[in-house]
Amino acid sequence: MNDIIIGKGNLAGRGVYADKDFKVGEVVISYRLRPLTDQEFEDLPESEKMFVHSHHDIKHLYSEPERYVNHSSNPNTKQDLDTKQDIAIRDIAKGEMITTDATKDDIE
């Protein structure tokens, strides 16, 4: 997506930032998740395993840029795991870090 950029942050030293203003309800990031078998997960380098989350009992490897969205207890996006997107839950200004509630990453 051309509307976001990767910069410095807390997750592996990186974060995702808005490169434009987003309005509430707008799609900020569309995920490109790669489903993994248990064996594929085991074969991943340790440095990649931190970017794996389970959705509906399937492990998914997050790609760039979504892997660098930082956690916040007061996020500006929500995850829609059915459509594989982060949606703005309030207006987001250009230059603002994109955040989500990472406690909702892994669901059964």
Helices and strands as residue ranges (DSSP letters): E 4-11, E 14-18, E 27-30, E 34-36, H 38-43, H 46-49, E 52-55, E 58-61, G 66-68, E 70-71, E 77-80, E 85-88, E 99-100, G 102-104
